[in-house]
Amino acid sequence: MEKESAVNLIDRIIADAKDAAAKVLADAEASCNGIRESQNAEIARKNERFDMDAAHQSEIILNGCRTRAELDGRKETLRAKRALLDGVFAQAYAKLLELPAEKREAIYRAILLKEAKENDTVAPAAADRDAVKAAVKALPFAVRVDDRDAETEAGFILYGDGYEKDCSMKAILRELRDAEETNVAKILFR
């Protein structure tokens, strides 16, 4: 009987040990499941934050690209408008060069009346020597025509006491462009 009691005692100890081990295992599994759920929740929160950050960064990048594209478009439009304006003024210059001598003489007379003083000297462009001479003759004061040609395609250079004025057709048109470019652009780009 003692042997039976000992066996029963051992069986009970083993059963208690198995029960205790099962409880420890169940507690460990519950603890692991809790940790796993907590980590999965943390991962889900981080993924959500990452997705929001990625969406925000994508929006920033897209906005930047959109802004750069708009600016590039505006620059290209401005470049095209500038080229058109350059073309318009180049055509105007060509038309000025095509004017008959009497009309050029009238332009040069008006410029000399505005810019020249008594005893100034003009050096005409070779192509405009006759028109400049005729304009000088029509002035109410004396201006000398130099024998040398101005290094310009059309118009003249005016020399006075301590000054020199570029009265070439290019300079006249450049001054006109500075004054009227905005008005010309308004007409062209309504």
C-alpha positions as CSV (number, residue, x, y, z in Angstrom):
1,M,0.0,0.0,0.0
2,E,2.8,2.3,0.6
3,K,3.9,1.7,-2.8
4,E,0.5,2.6,-4.2
5,S,0.4,5.7,-2.0
6,A,3.7,6.7,-3.3
7,V,2.6,6.1,-6.9
8,N,-0.5,8.1,-6.3
9,L,1.5,10.9,-4.7
10,I,3.9,10.9,-7.6
11,D,1.0,10.9,-10.0
12,R,-0.6,13.8,-8.2
13,I,2.7,15.7,-8.1
14,I,3.2,15.0,-11.8
15,A,-0.4,16.0,-12.5
16,D,0.0,19.2,-10.4
17,A,3.3,19.9,-12.2
18,K,1.6,19.4,-15.6
19,D,-1.2,21.6,-14.5
20,A,1.3,24.2,-13.4
21,A,3.3,23.9,-16.6
22,A,0.1,24.2,-18.7
23,K,-0.9,27.3,-16.7
24,V,2.6,28.8,-17.2
25,L,2.4,27.9,-20.9
26,A,-1.1,29.4,-21.2
27,D,0.1,32.6,-19.4
28,A,3.2,32.7,-21.6
29,E,1.0,32.3,-24.7
30,A,-1.4,34.9,-23.5
31,S,1.5,37.2,-22.7
32,C,3.0,36.5,-26.2
33,N,-0.3,37.1,-27.9
34,G,-0.7,40.4,-26.0
35,I,2.8,41.5,-27.0
36,R,2.1,40.4,-30.6
37,E,-1.2,42.3,-30.7
38,S,0.5,45.4,-29.2
39,Q,3.3,45.2,-31.7
40,N,0.9,44.6,-34.6
41,A,-1.1,47.7,-33.4
42,E,2.2,49.7,-33.2
43,I,3.2,48.5,-36.7
44,A,-0.3,49.4,-38.0
45,R,0.0,52.9,-36.4
46,K,3.5,53.4,-37.9
47,N,2.3,52.2,-41.3
48,E,-0.6,54.6,-41.1
49,R,1.8,57.5,-40.1
50,F,4.2,56.4,-42.9
51,D,1.3,56.3,-45.4
52,M,0.2,59.8,-44.3
53,D,3.7,61.1,-44.4
54,A,4.3,59.5,-47.8
55,A,1.0,61.1,-49.1
56,H,2.0,64.4,-47.7
57,Q,5.5,64.2,-49.2
58,S,4.1,63.1,-52.5
59,E,1.7,66.1,-52.4
60,I,4.7,68.5,-51.7
61,I,6.7,67.0,-54.5
62,L,3.7,67.2,-56.9
63,N,3.0,70.8,-55.9
64,G,6.6,71.6,-56.4
65,C,6.6,70.0,-59.9
66,R,3.4,71.8,-60.7
67,T,4.8,75.1,-59.7
68,R,8.0,74.5,-61.6
69,A,6.0,73.5,-64.7
70,E,3.8,76.6,-64.4
71,L,6.9,78.8,-64.1
72,D,8.6,77.1,-67.0
73,G,5.4,77.6,-69.0
74,R,5.4,81.3,-68.1
75,K,9.0,81.6,-69.0
76,E,8.4,80.0,-72.3
77,T,5.4,82.3,-73.0
78,L,7.5,85.3,-72.0
79,R,10.4,84.1,-74.2
80,A,7.9,83.7,-77.1
81,K,6.4,87.1,-76.5
82,R,9.9,88.6,-76.3
83,A,10.8,87.0,-79.6
84,L,7.7,88.3,-81.1
85,L,8.4,91.8,-79.8
86,D,12.0,91.5,-81.1
87,G,10.6,90.6,-84.5
88,V,8.2,93.5,-84.5
89,F,11.0,96.0,-83.8
90,A,13.3,94.3,-86.2
91,Q,10.6,94.8,-88.9
92,A,10.2,98.4,-87.8
93,Y,13.9,98.9,-88.2
94,A,13.9,97.3,-91.6
95,K,11.0,99.7,-92.6
96,L,13.0,102.7,-91.3
97,L,15.9,101.7,-93.5
98,E,13.5,101.4,-96.5
99,L,12.2,105.0,-96.1
100,P,12.8,107.3,-99.0
101,A,15.5,109.9,-98.5
102,E,13.1,112.8,-98.0
103,K,11.3,111.1,-95.1
104,R,14.7,110.2,-93.5
105,E,15.8,113.8,-94.0
106,A,12.6,114.9,-92.1
107,I,13.4,112.5,-89.3
108,Y,17.0,113.7,-89.1
109,R,15.9,117.3,-89.1
110,A,13.5,116.7,-86.2
111,I,16.3,114.9,-84.2
112,L,18.8,117.7,-85.0
113,L,16.3,120.4,-83.9
114,K,15.8,118.5,-80.6
115,E,19.4,117.4,-79.9
116,A,21.9,119.7,-81.7
117,K,23.2,123.1,-80.7
118,E,25.0,125.8,-82.6
119,N,28.4,124.7,-84.0
120,D,27.9,121.0,-83.2
121,T,29.3,118.5,-85.7
122,V,27.5,115.5,-87.2
123,A,29.2,112.4,-88.7
124,P,26.6,110.8,-90.9
125,A,26.4,107.1,-91.8
126,A,27.7,106.6,-95.4
127,A,24.2,105.6,-96.6
128,D,22.6,108.7,-95.1
129,R,25.2,111.4,-96.0
130,D,22.9,113.2,-98.4
131,A,19.8,113.1,-96.2
132,V,21.8,114.3,-93.2
133,K,23.4,117.2,-95.2
134,A,19.9,118.2,-96.5
135,A,18.6,118.1,-92.8
136,V,21.5,120.3,-91.6
137,K,20.9,122.9,-94.4
138,A,17.3,123.2,-93.2
139,L,18.3,124.0,-89.6
140,P,17.9,127.6,-88.3
141,F,21.5,127.4,-86.8
142,A,24.9,126.3,-88.0
143,V,25.9,122.6,-87.7
144,R,29.0,121.2,-89.4
145,V,28.9,117.9,-91.4
146,D,32.1,115.9,-90.8
147,D,33.9,114.4,-93.7
148,R,34.3,111.1,-91.9
149,D,31.5,108.5,-91.9
150,A,29.9,107.3,-88.7
151,E,30.3,103.6,-88.0
152,T,26.6,103.0,-88.1
153,E,24.2,101.6,-90.8
154,A,21.9,104.6,-90.8
155,G,21.6,107.9,-89.0
156,F,24.4,109.9,-87.6
157,I,26.6,110.7,-84.5
158,L,26.3,114.2,-83.1
159,Y,29.4,115.7,-81.5
160,G,29.2,118.8,-79.3
161,D,31.2,120.6,-76.7
162,G,32.2,117.7,-74.5
163,Y,29.5,115.2,-75.6
164,E,28.7,112.7,-78.2
165,K,25.2,111.5,-79.0
166,D,24.3,108.3,-80.9
167,C,21.6,109.4,-83.3
168,S,21.7,106.2,-85.4
169,M,18.5,104.6,-86.5
170,K,19.3,101.7,-84.1
171,A,19.6,104.1,-81.2
172,I,16.5,106.0,-82.2
173,L,14.5,102.8,-82.4
174,R,16.0,101.5,-79.1
175,E,14.9,104.7,-77.4
176,L,11.4,104.4,-79.0
177,R,11.3,100.7,-77.9
178,D,12.1,101.7,-74.4
179,A,9.3,104.2,-74.4
180,E,6.7,102.2,-76.3
181,E,7.4,98.5,-75.7
182,T,4.6,98.2,-73.1
183,N,2.1,99.8,-75.4
184,V,3.2,97.6,-78.3
185,A,2.9,94.5,-76.0
186,K,-0.6,95.5,-75.0
187,I,-1.6,95.7,-78.7
188,L,0.0,92.4,-79.5
189,F,-1.0,90.3,-76.5
190,R,-4.5,91.4,-75.6
